Amino acid sequence: MMQMQEVRTEADKRAFVELAVDIYKNDPNWIRPLDKDIEEVFDPGKNKFFKKGECTRWVLRDVQGKAIGRIAAFINKQYKQEQPTGGIGFFECIDDRQAANFMFDHCKRWLQERGMEAMDGPINFGERDKWWGLQVEGFQSPLYGMNYNLPYYQPLFEQYGFQAYFHQICFGLRANSRLQDKFYTRHAELSKDPNYKAVPIDKSKLDKFVKDFTYVYNKAWAGHGGGKTLEERTVQKMFQKMKPVIDESISWFAYYKDEPIAIWINLPDLNQYFKYMNGKFGLLQKLKFLWLKAFGKCDRFVGLVFGIIPEFQGKGVDAYIVVEGAKRIQAEKKYDRYEMLWIGDFNPKMINIAESLGTTRSRKLTTYRFLFDRTKEFKRHPMVG
């Protein structure tokens, strides 16, 4: 009989991370996440969501005691939904419907015991910017912090009864691509007004850019994804953490009369470095990372955040900041590819902006929902924008 073994010991933790190594051993696209990035999700000392939530993870073992699956279940009280909804994530499984169902059933019971009426997955016990959604299209090497899985995972979820709550679309283009003509036209129009300017981030003046980012983000994005605003001290910590890998040429801020009006934040794809680390990030790996960063090639950069304050939306500021940034990015020729982190299909305005760049849809992930009351009407994620 199969058994769910709760992860408690160091040996359990190793089994949890090593299972993925076994499942993807013949997949050249898979990039092993850093073990520390996975473990930090389950560390109450490092994951703030434990203050208002609960999380447990398990390894599934077959009758011989061999690890054949893993999963986590969690409750995040900040995750406001129509009904009390828990999450599952970090799912890995052999191609076996019975094994997957065994894990799903176990998580369902665990969540029901804690008052939940639905479960979403695979999602993160944390923010949406990492480990969110099941890959269903575009099976290529994942971006840093992005879920990746084998194609058979989709039927494992759907045959159990999970339904698509929303789709997560990623967009990509060649870094040297000429933008559509309308971008250059709009850029030329705004450039006639000397009050507009766009500048790249400057790591020596990070405090200023933290303040400007917080202002634009909160005006542009408050009300999306739960209506949460960011505090300046949170952004300060985020930027300090990013500082070692910030490339000043690829993150841009736009201003009107020296007031911040737009942000376009990108980073090199760290997986281009971490794919050589085999999940480890000790002293030797850190030295290797610094060497790769200095002398290696990272040919892909990733779009993290794009936002314009409401007063300047629809005026061509998107074209202005992108063309200003593209002039430098394309001149430096550091990168071959650009890919944006996912945009939910519930946000058609942002999808239109992404498509207007001349991008192609590079991959799709899906966030699934399973309602415990199977007679209840299923509703997809509400539209925004």
Secondary structure, 3 states (H helix, E strand, C coil): CCEEEECCCHHHHHHHHHHHHHHCCCCCCCCCCCHHHHHHHCCCCCCHHHHHEEEEEEEEECCCCCEEEEEEEEEECCCCCCCCEEEEEEEEECCCHHHHHHHHHHHHHHHHCCCCCEEEECCCCCCCCCCCCEEEECCCCCCCCCCCCCCCHHHHHHHHCCEEEEEEEEEEEECCCCCCHHHHHHHHHHHCCCCEEEEECCHHHHHHHHHHHHHHHHHHHCCCCCCCCCCHHHHHHHHHHHHHHCCCCCCEEEEECCEEEEEEEEEECCHHHHCCCCCCCCHHHHHHHHHHHHHCCCCEEEEEEEEECHHHCCCCHHHHHHHHHHHHHHHHCCCCEEEEEEEECCCHHHHHHHHHCCCEEEEEEEEEEEECCCCCCCCCCCCCC
